[in-house]
Amino acid sequence: MTVSSTNTKNSYSGDDSTVVFAYTFKVFDDDDIQVILRNDTTGAETVQTKTTHYSVSGVGNTGGGNITFVTAPATGETVVLLRAIPLTQTTDYTPNDPFPAATHEDALDRLTFIVQDQQEELDRAIKISKTNTITSPEFTVGATTRANKIFAFDSSGDLSVTQEIGTYQGTDATTTTSAYSERDIIKSTTAAQLNNVYICVADSVAGDLLTDTDHFELLVDAVSAATSATNAAASATTASGHADDAEAAQAAAETAQSAAETAQANAETAETNAETAQAAAEAAQAAAELAADNFDDTYLGAKASDPSVDNDGDALTAGDLYFNTTSNNLKVYTGSAWADAALVAADFLQVANNLSDLANAATALTNLGLTATAAELNTLDGITATVTELNYTDGVTSAIQTQLDSKFATAGGTLTGAAVGSTDTDTTNTGSVTLDFSTNQNFVLTLTGNVTLANPTTEQVGQSGFIVFIQDGTGGRTVSLGTDYETAGGAGLTLSTADSTTDIVPYVVAASGRILLGTPQLAFA
């Protein structure tokens, strides 16, 4: 093949993820490539090892192939792929054999590649330009002599080894007594330039001036430094005096600051105490206003007729009071109606009538405003009593009481008005609930969670009534039963599940510990 490309190197930037990088030049063997990672921050170069760090593909291809890393080069690293053909000749021709054109061409390509590789190195070397000249690029100074020295160019422009700055030649006056060469260093002994240090920048002759800038350059200005030192000492003395004054002023300022901080702390404490007192006063005011509002909501004052709302326009509550200016009675709200809580003197049984009332039933009836006669009393539901029996005093058992007890115990009685059993209306029921049968006949329970009716101890044989179950706004509440509650077939209770539905369950107490529940009547609407 012909060699038309001079490319011998490829460079890429690592990114922590890419592992495959292309090389664009031909190689004869996978050892003909050198792989280097360069740290972009420190400049450190690390030569990679084949198989350990990478593998090579595309060997022999004119357009090159790929380097595949085991671990992706990191961000901040430069990947350099450099062709490095070994400097050997491996082609062997056998006499009288046919001419091996392909082998010969590979040998020529190999030599060309070696030249290209070397040229790449030469391109990186420091060289003089094509139009420049240097008499001798060589130096003959031995290793010991050139140790800790640097390359430099001498007065002829040829390469030399010299000290880092120059060669110290001792002291001299402002007007020199010796000739000096370039890079010589001299210290002046003249008073005006005492201890100033100069470097020779061009060869000079004896009798030249150290202040001649064509031949010398001032390195250390000792005279100016001494003047500055003297001035600095004077300034330091002055500053010391000012420092004493400053320390006294600082002490006074610190004392003033401390006093200010103490005053601020006292002010903050006073402010905190004031805030605490204000909070207490506001709390007391709120409590007083609440108490006044509560009293105003309970005692409504003097009014000519029964009010329908309290003084704030809110609904009446049981226990509200007001004074009726028409009847001159104090009235209390029972929760549904107004009732007299206190009466005027004319509405009471007079103290003066106590003895006559106790001694004579007819007189008592008259004083009480009743007109019933003994005969009328004797016709009360079949009960007979004499006037004498009504004329009992403290400690004497009334025959009428005995008859009343007997009447209602054995024969039953007839109530001539509506009789309402006591009903427990409970708006919050969840978990274990025990019904109080000694206080209530009926129960209206709003279910706010799943409920278990616990076994009661207050039921009475023959007691009967109903239990109303109301689902809350969530619905789906269930009722489980204690062992004292019995249902037909032991089926338990199955209630409506929709929210806000109402179910009714009748009950009767058959015996102590046996409360029989009827079939639920569901979903009243």
C-alpha positions, 0 to 999 in steps of 0.5 A, a space after each residue: 500500500 501507499 502511505 498517504 497519511 502522516 497521522 500518528 496520534 489521536 487525543 480524546 477527553 475522558 467523561 467517566 462513561 466512554 470506553 471505546 476510542 478510535 485510532 486512525 492510523 495503521 499498525 502491524 501489531 497490537 503492541 505498536 500503540 502506546 496508550 497514555 492517560 494525562 491528568 489535566 490538573 497536575 499534568 501527570 502522565 500514566 502509561 496504560 498496560 495492554 490487557 490490564 487496562 485496554 484491548 486493541 482491535 483493527 490491527 492491520 486495517 489501513 484506517 485504524 481500529 479501536 482501543 477499548 478500556 476496561 474502565 472508562 477514563 475519568 472526566 479531567 483526563 486526556 486519552 492519548 493514543 500514540 503509534 510506537 513502531 519498534 525500531 527493528 527490521 523483521 523482513 527476511 528475503 530468501 535468495 532465488 525465491 520469487 520476489 515477495 511484493 506484499 512483504 516488501 511493501 509492508 517493510 517499506 511501510 514499516 520504515 515509513 511509519 518509523 520515520 513518521 513516529 520519529 518526526 512526531 518526536 522531533 516536532 515536540 523538541 526545542 529547535 532553532 529556526 531554519 534561518 537561525 545559526 548556533 556555533 555549537 549546541 554542545 557543552 562539555 561541563 561534567 555532571 558534578 560541575 553542572 549540578 544545580 545549574 541551568 542552561 544559558 546562552 553565553 556572550 556568543 549566543 552558544 549553549 552554556 551551563 551557568 548559575 541560576 542568577 549569575 556569578 558573585 564577583 565581590 565588592 567594588 566602588 561606584 566607579 568600577 576598578 575591574 572589567 565585568 562579564 555579563 551576569 556578574 554580580 557586584 556589591 557597592 562599597 560607596 556611601 551613596 550606594 552602600 551595600 546595593 547589589 548590581 548585576 552586569 547585563 553587558 560586558 563592561 570595562 574597568 572604570 565604568 559606573 555601577 549606575 550605568 544602566 547600559 551595563 548594570 541593573 540594580 538587584 537590591 536597593 539596600 540604601 532605600 531599604 535602610 532609609 525605609 527601615 529608619 522611617 519605619 522605626 520612627 513611625 513605630 515609636 510614634 505608633 507606640 505612643 498612639 497605641 497607648 492612647 488607643 488602648 486607654 480609649 479602647 478600655 473606656 469604650 469597652 467599659 461603656 459597651 459593658 454598661 450599654 449591654 447591662 442597660 440593654 439586658 435590663 431593658 429586655 428584662 423589663 420588656 419581658 416582664 411587661 409582656 408577661 404582665 400584658 399577657 396576664 392582663 389580656 387573659 384576665 380580661 378575656 376570662 372576665 369578658 367570657 364570664 360576663 358573656 356566660 352570665 348574660 347568656 344565662 340570666 336574661 334580665 327583666 322582660 314582660 313576656 317569655 323570650 324565644 332566644 337569649 340576649 345574643 340571639 342564640 337558641 335558649 338552653 336549659 337553665 336560662 333565667 329571666 324575671 317576668 315583669 308582668 307576673 313578677 315571677 322568676 322563670 327558668 327554661 326547662 329546655 322546652 318551655 319556661 316554668 316559674 322558678 320563684 313566686 310572689 308571696 300571695 302564691 304561697 301557703 301562708 305560714 299562719 294557716 299551717 296549724 289549721 291546714 294540718 288539723 282540718 282537711 277541708 280548711 287545707 283544701 280551702 286555703 289551697 284553693 281546692 273545692 273538692 269535698 270528702 265525698 268527691 275524694 272518696 270517689 277517686 278511682 274507687 278509693 274510699 276514705 273518710 274525712 277523719 282518715 284525711 285528718 292525719 298528723 305527722 307520724 300517723 299512717 294514712 289509710 288512703 296511702 295504704 289503699 293507693 299502694 294496694 290499688 296499684 299493686 293488685 288491681 292496676 290503675 288507669 292513667 288519665 294522661 300521657 305517660 312517657 318512659 324515660 329515654 336515653 338519647 346518646 349522640 356518641 357511641 363507640 366501643 363498649 356501651 352499657 345500657 342503664 335500665 334502672 334510669 331509662 326505659 328507652 334508648 336512642 343511640 347514634 353510632 359513631 363507631 362499631 359498638 358492643 352492648 355489654 351485659 347490664 346489671 340494672 334490668 328488671 323482669 318485665 321491663 320492655 321498651 325499644 332501642 333506636 340505632 342511628 348511623 352517623 354520617 359515615 355509616 357501616 357501623 355494626 352492633 355486637 351483643 353481650 351474652 345477656 342479649 338474645 335474638 331469635 335463632 341466635 342470629 344477632 343484629 343486622 342493621 342498615 349500613 347507609 349513613 344517617 339511617 334509623 333502625 328500631 329494635 324492641 326488647 323485653 326483660 324475660 329474666 335477670 340476664 335475659 334481654 330478648 330483642 325483637 326483629 329490627 325494623 330497618 331504614 325508617 325514612 
